[in-house]
């Protein structure tokens, strides 16, 4: 596996020094961010798509990585539940992909994503216009139905009062089901509303957020500890799910499939990584954090019709209906040679797991699934670029390109994006405690004071002690004489803080 450099923005000569203290361990004072990997556009994508991504990025003054982040999520959600991929019996994956565009506000994340989301919204608006007349007619029929319903109720009441048989409910009291306007991309919605949409739209949809941080933080918002996280954990896997909320009828979805894409700033991502428990939610995201690109005038944008035409073809695909009249995905199998490549790839991921910690380990564990899903998306991107027979299997070529994207780009990008969460629990705890010491401005403190902060992962003395030990070894802390408790009893451990850590800026 390639070793990726971790440049620091603080050199050892820049670390403040105090004569009464050794220099603190640099790893606690510097920001270690691996460099961004090269995007292998021409090696992974058909020439038409590689050219389209590059031109779209240039037109938006954005790195092509951001355009790709939007494209993968949009194409995956366009396929949705119409096509799933199965390497072999017992393993099936939806094409759903979650992508995260990471960068500073000036990095043009949103314009890069909009290069793909804009055409998708255009397709959605055209679908709405196609049924505008039906919706208008239904609303008029619904008004008449309410009048018919009201009149029938009055007649029924009068009949019951007279002791006679009430009249049958008239057919005009039922306007029929409301025409459904497709929702191809949703910017914000409650779980309850999404469930209603997916009940009517079984292919799935896409959640597109300009800022993912608020969405991720808002998942736990219910009194009594309720959370939307279980819903979203299932939305990635396409499993059956029933949404139940007090006072509302339950809504059952056979295959909960929702793609996700959006932007996030590096500092917000870091705070989320350090504060969040690893339940697998963040590890489902494919991170895209490129270096900024130089601004220049676009040279042109050939092939602008490629994406709208591809979306039209993909949204023209439907679920298949089995012999029990149940709609389900059409399963696309792997070829034998693709299975052989997948076997080799799975063995490689076991090697990558050696020495990995935290969120990075979770990400690596999902790498085979990422590659399988990407191989289906690439198969259909190839089909839209050179229309012909509909794909009947995933070839070794398609899986090989998907695996190459994961190994050469997405895994190094995960190392860059999730560096702060790829540390051991003790190392993460030490950095979290150091940040709190800086925020409090402490020159000395006790273990009891540290526990009172109730920091994530450091709420008990058993979890706090490894973090304290690492900071001692790193010359950040120095133990002092124990301090007796206010009520007597076991004394609290006390620590002096190296003054250098308040002067060094991470």
Secondary structure, DSSP 8 states (H G I E B T S, - for coil): -----EEESS-GGGS---TTS----GGGTS-EEE------HHHHS-HHHHHHHHHHHHHTTS-HHHHHHHHHHHHHHHHGGGEEEEEETTEEEE---EEEEE--GGG-HHHHHHHHHHHHHHHHHHHHHHTHHHHHHHHHHHHHHHHHHHHHHHHHHHHHHHTS------GGG---S------S-BSS--HHHHHHHHHH-TT-EEEEEEEHHHHHHTT--STTS--SHHHHHHHHHT--EEE--TTS--EEESS--EEEEEEE-HHHHHHHHHHS--SSSGGGEEEE-------------TTTHHHHHHHHHHHT---EE-TTS-EE-EEEEE-HHHHHHHHHHHHHHHHHHTT--HHHHHHHHTHHHHHHHHHHHHHHHHHHHS--S---EE-HHHHHHHHHHIIIIIHHHHHHHTGGGSS-HHHHHHHHHHHHHHHHT-SEEEHHHHHHT--TT-SSHHHHHHHHHHHHHTTSEEEEEEE--TTSSS-EEEEEE-THHHHS--
